[in-house]
Amino acid sequence: MLNVRFIVKMLGVMFILETFFMLAATVVAFLYRGSDVYPLLISSGILFGTGFLFYSMGFKANEHSAGRREGMLIVTLTWILFSLFGMLPFYIGGYIDNVTDAFFETMSGFTTTGSTILTNIEALPKGILFWRSLTQWQGGIGMVVFTVALMPIFGGGASQMFDAETPGITHERFRPRITQVAKRLWGVYVFLTLFLVGLLWAGPMNLYDAVNHAFTAISTGGYSTKNASIAYWNSSYIEYVITIFMFIGATNMTLVYFCFNGNVKKLIKDEEFRWFFFFVLGAIIVVMVWILYLGFASDVENAFRKAAFQVVTLVSTCGFATDDYIPWGPFFWFIALILMFICGCAGSTCGGLKMGRFVILTKNLSNEFKKQTHPHAVIPVRMNGHVVSGDIVHRVLAFVFAYITLIVVSCLALSLDGMGFSEAIGAAVSAISNVGPGLGTLGPVSNFADVPTVSKWFLSFLMLTGRLEIFTVLTILVPGFWKQ
């Protein structure tokens, strides 16, 4: 039987902690004397009141009887309820005038997707834009991981939540306790954010824009405070800095942690990272040659910078824009879909299939070819010199099948609601992989404002499903999940 009290208690903890983030946005609104002070303050009160009520209701919960089902429900409900409470400042303040758009924008923020329905971002007050960026920063490393780091204050249940929120291929616990792992990952995340703030502030950005873009770059979210996104500054320095940090955001955070501890060799020797590095490098070279051939770049440096930014912003699922890649033609669109499909490393802030799974699939396929001529040979899949168990290979195959099936079904559903062919494909892959921009009229310089209402709700569901790597959400929809 589900431990409902524990679920309610943990949701209360999440809401109380989230209140402080919303209050931070309220302080920014107050400093800039914006019209958004009261919408943010009222929303903070509602969030804290609900959190206190939930925590009180589940205060005496038996934490030892909580298992994976409770963890999956907590994480899924957290993202849904955070989006419902997080949309309140937009809706109460009248900055987004309908629930559908407000929920879509907030879900896109917390899942670090970056798709937006806003047509004039710069018209919004500073506090609201800060809150919008803050949703992505929290979603990047995971609000649940943050809660796990503080779990000793509130009680147990950390392992179930951590496993449900970070359902990658494997978990490398470099510390014996989950809370220690979470604290160190958050420490690295905060340090990288502050470092990026300093670098952006040293360039043409002011402090406010530097903070916002540091939030959304390291989280690979892609929200900007400008309508033109990164193109607004027309700065090579800004583009190179953000490209580097988007790449870092797409790298396994555990390996980044080891780098901070002086163990750079662990990063360099990691097979998934090496595949990812050369995959990105190869894509940059191909795109650079392509746009030089088409005449979309003035010289080699310009072509390299454009190619590097667009490749990394797509493969990291960040979605920042410096150029409209739609005129680059169908050849680049296919490359974009491949980048959006595979994406970054396991344990990173990005979505998508993940390079680790792609490597296992590729090696497993190679082994199948070898078995055609040597049917009795036992050829295991190896990663980093270690044999990958058959159970993990089967899980990866199941994940890929579910991932592709969900994309196909989503394309059919979106086209049924009136979306065009290229738009449906781009939107489906973009939402499931948490990328942001799509194809056609949903490209990097466009928005999702004109997407039909039903499709917006469906895309919100896809963002959530993709953010929690499909199985966490879909398992809850299986009737067997609710049986004792």
N, C-alpha and C positions, 0 to 999 in steps of 0.2 A: 504493500500500500504506500502511496506517495506521502512523503513527509511534508504536508502542506504548510505546517507552522514554520518549518525551517525555510521553505521557499519564501513565505511572506516576510520572515525576519530578514533574510538576505536582501530581498528587494528593498526593504526599509533602509538597510545599511547603504545600499547603492544610491537611493534617493537622497539621503542625508548628505552623503559625500558629494553628490552632484550639485547640491544646493550651493556649496562653496565655489564651484566653478561658475555657476550662474551669477552669484554675487560678485565675482571678479569682473564679469562683463558689466554688471550694474555700476561698479566703481568707475570703469572706463567711460560709461555713458554719463556719469555724474561729472567726471573731470572735463569732458567735452561739452557739458551742459546741453545734452541732446534731449529730444522728445521721447527717447526710449528708456529713460530712467524708471518711470512708473510701470510700464509693461514688464520690464525685467524684474523689478522689485516685487510686483504682484505675483509673477510666475515663480519667483524664488520662494515666496511664502507658501504658495500652493504646493510646490515640490517638497519643501521641508515639512509642512503639516502632514502630507501624505506619508512621507518617510517615517516620521515620528509615530504615526498611527500604526503603520505596518510593523515597525520594530517592536512596538508595545504589544501588538497582537501575537507576535511570534517569539516573544522574549524567552519563554520557557521551553522552546523547541528542543527536542532531543537531536543533537547534532551528530551523534554517532551512528544513527540509523539512516543518514543521508547517503545516497549513492549516485551513480551516473545519471539516472533519470532526473533526479532533483537538480543536478548540475546543468544538464541540457535545458531544462525548463527555465531555470534562473537566468541563464545566459540569453536564451531566446526572448524571454519576457523583458529582460533588461533593455535589449535593443529596441523592442517595440514600444515599451512604456517610456523610455528615454526620448524616443522620437515624438510621442504624444505630448509629453510635458515640455520637451525642448522646442516644440513648434509654438507654444503659447506666446512667447514674446513677439513672434512674427504676426500672429493672429490678433492678439489683444491690442497691439499697437497699430493694427491696420496696414502693416507693411506688406503683408500677403493677405488678400481679402477672402480666401476660401480655404477650407480645411484640407482639401485634397492637395493643393499646391504647397501649403505650409507643412504638411506631413511629408510630402515627397522631398522637399528641400532639406528637412531635418534628417530624415532617414538617409538621404544622400550624404549628409554631413557625417553622421555617426558611423556609417559604413565606409567612410572615406572614398565614396564613389566620385563625387564632384560634379555630377549632373545637376544643372540648375534650371529653374523656371523663371528666374529673375531676368528682366530685360534691361534694367538700368540699376546696376549694382551700386554705382557711385552715389545714387540718390538716397541710399539708406544711411541712417545715423551710425556713428562710430561704434557705439556699444553693441548694436545689433550685428554689425559686421564682425566685431571681435567675438561675439558669441558664436556666430556662424563658423569662424575659423577654429574656435576652441572645440566645437563639436568634433571636427576632424582630428584635431590633435589628440583628444581623448580616445577616439575610435582607432587611431593608428596602432598604438601598442595594446589597446584594449582597456576599457574602464574596469573590466572584471579583473584583469591582471593587477591593476592599481589597488582594487579592493582586497585581492589576495595578499598583497604586500602589507596591508594594514590589518589582516585577519586576526592577529593575536589580540588586538584591541577588542574585537567584537565576538570572537569565538572561532570554532573550527569550521570545517567544510571546504578548506582551501583546495584540496586536491581535485575534488569533483568539478569545481568551477574552473580551475586552471585547465584541466583536460578537455572540458567542453568548449572553452573559449579559444584554445589553441590546438585544434584537431588536425595537426599536420601529419606528416608521414611517421615521424618518431619524435620523442621529446628527449633532449639531452639535458639532464639535470646536473649542472656543474656544482650544485650545492645539495646536501642531503634533504633539506626542507624546501617545500614549494615556496613558502613565504620569502626565503632567502633568495631564491631564483628570481622571483617577481621584483623584489626590491632592487636587485642589481640591474635587471633589465630596465626598470624605470629610471634608475640612476644614469645609465648610459643614454637613454632616450632624452632625459632632461638636459644632460650635458651637451649632446649634439644640437638640441634646439637652441640653447643659449649661445653656443659657438656660432651657429648659423645666423642668429640675430645680429651678433657682432659683425660678421662678414658682410651681411646685407646692409647694415647701418653704415658701414665704412664706404659703401658705394653710394649710388644716387637715391636710395630709399631713405625716407625718414624713419624714426624709431617705430612709429605706429605700424607702418606698412611692413617694416622689417620683421616685427613680432608676428604679425598675421601670416606673412608668407613663410616664415620659419615654421610656424605651426603646421601649415598645410603642405609644405615641401617634405619635411622629415616624416610626416605621417602618410606621404604619398596620396594626399587627398585632392589637392588641386584647386580649392577655392581661392579666389583672389579678391582684393578690394577694388579692383579696376575692371571696367568693362572689357578692356583690351587684354586683360591678364598680364603676363610678363612682357608682352610686346609694348606695353605702355611706356616702359622706361627706355626702350631701344638701346640697351646697354649690353655689350659683349661680356663685361665683367659679371653682371647679374646672371646672365644666361649660363655662363660656365660654372659659377658657384652653385646655382640651383641644380644644374645637371649633375654635378658631383654628389650633391646631397640626396637627390632623388635616387641615384644609383646606390648610395649607402642605405637609404630606406628600403630598397629592394633586396638588400643583403641580409642574411641570417643574423639577427641581433645577438645571438649567443656568440657567433664568431667575432662580431664587432666588440663584444665585451672582452673576449680573449685578446684582441688587438690592444685594447686599453690596458690590459695587464701585461703587455709586452710580448705576448705569444702570437706574433704576426704569422709565424710559420703554419699555425693551425688553420688560418684563413687561406693561405696560399696553397696548402696541401689538400684542402677540402675539394673533393671532386665536383660537387654540385656548384660551388662558386666558380671553379675553373671553366666548367661548361657554360655557366651564365656569362662570365666575362667574355669568352670568345664568341658566344652567340650574339651578345650585344655589339661587340667590335665588328663582327662580320656584317651585321645588319646596318651598322653605321656606314661602313665602306660601300655597301651596295646602294644605299639611299643617297649617299654623297655623290657617287658616280651618276646616279639616275637624275638628280636635280641639276647637276652640272650639264648633263646631256640635254635636258629640257629647257635650260636657261633660267631656272628659278634662283640661281645664285650668281653673284657678281665675280667671285674668285674662289679659290680652293679653301681658304680659311672660312669664308662665309658659308660655303657648302658644308664643310665639316661641322661648323657650329650649328647650322640648321638641322643637319642630319642627326647629330648627336643629341640635340635637345628633343627632337620629335621621337626618335627611337627610345630614348630613356624615359621620356614622359609617358609613352605608351606601355613599354615593358614593365615599368614600375607601377603602373595603374594610377599615376598621379593626375595626368590630364591637363596640366598647364598648357598654355598656347602662346607661341611666338609667331606662327605662320598658319595660314589656312591650307591644310594638306589635301583638301578635296580636289583643287585644280592639278595636283601632282599625278592624277590619273589612276586607273584601275590597278596598274602594277603595284603602286604604293599602297593602295587600299588593301590588297591581299597581304602585303607585308605587315600592314597595320593590324589586320585581323589575326595574323600569326602571333605578333607581339602581344596583342590583347588576350590571346588564348593561352599562351604558355606563361608569360609574366615572370616574376622574380623568384627568389629562393624561399624554401620553407623556413618558417621562423622569422620572416620579414614582416613589414607593415603592409605589403601589397596583397592583392587577391589573385585570382586566376588558378590555372592548373598547378603551377609551381614547377621550377626547373628540376627539382629532385624527382618528381613523379615522371617528368619527361625523360630523364636519364634512365630510370628504371624501365620505362616502356621501351626505349630504344635498345637497351641491352637485352631485355627479354625477347624482343623481336629478332635481334641478331642471333640469340641462342636458338630460336625456333628454326632459323635457316640452317644453322649448323646441324641440328637434329634431323633435318631432312636427309642428310647423307650419313649421319651417325645416330640412328634412331635409339640405340641403347646407351648412348653417352649421357652422363649426369653432368650438366653444365649449369652451375648456379649463377645467379646474378650477383655481382659484387659492387659494393660502393665503398670507397676509401679503403680498399683492400680487405673488407669484411664481407662475408656472405650475407646477402639479404634473404631473410626467411621467406618461405613460400607463402606464409600468411600475409606478410606485408605486400608481396607482389600481387596477390589476389585482391587485397584491399585497394591497391593502386588501380588495378584493372576495373574493379567495381566502381571506384570513384570516377574514372575517366568515362566509363559507360554512362553513369548517372549525369555527369557534366555535359556530355554531348547530347544525350537524350533531352535534358532540360533545355538546352539551347534550341534544339529542333522544335520541341513543343512550344517554346516561347516565341519563336519566329512565326509559327502557325497562328498562335493566339494573337500576337500583335498585328499580323496582317489581316486577321479576321476583324479586328477593331478599326481597320481602315489605314493602317500604316503601310508605306511603300516598301518595296522589296529590299533595297539597300538599307533603308532606315530600320526596318524590322530586324535584319541580321545584325547591323551595327549596334542597335539599342540592346538587343538580347545579350550579345557577347559583352558589351560594355557594362551592363547592369550586373550580370553574373560574375564578371571578373573585377567589378568595382573600379572601372577605368574612368568613366565620365563622358567624354565625347564619343560620338558614334560616327556614322557615315551619312552621306547625302545631306539632307537639310538639318541633320543633328550633328554636324561636324564641329570642329573646335571653336569656330567663331559664331556658332549658333547656340540655341538653348532648347529646352524641352517645354517651353510655355504652351505651344500649340498641340502638344501630344494629347490625344483624347483622355478623358477622365479615367475611364476603366483601365486604360493602358498605364496611366501613372500609378494607380494602385498595384497593378500587376508588376510593374517595374520596381516598385518599392519592395514587394515581396521577393523579387529576384535579387535585389541588392542585399537584403537581409540573409537570404539563403547563401549567396556567394560569399558574404563576409564571414559566415560561420561554416564555410566549406561544405555546404550542401547537406551532409548527413545529419548534422545537429538539428536542423530545422525539419527536414523531410521525415526523419525518424519519429518526430513528435506527431506527424500526421498519419502515421501507421497505427491502425487500431490496436495492434499487439502491444504498443508502448504503454497503453493505459490499463492493461490487464495486470493483475497482481503477479 
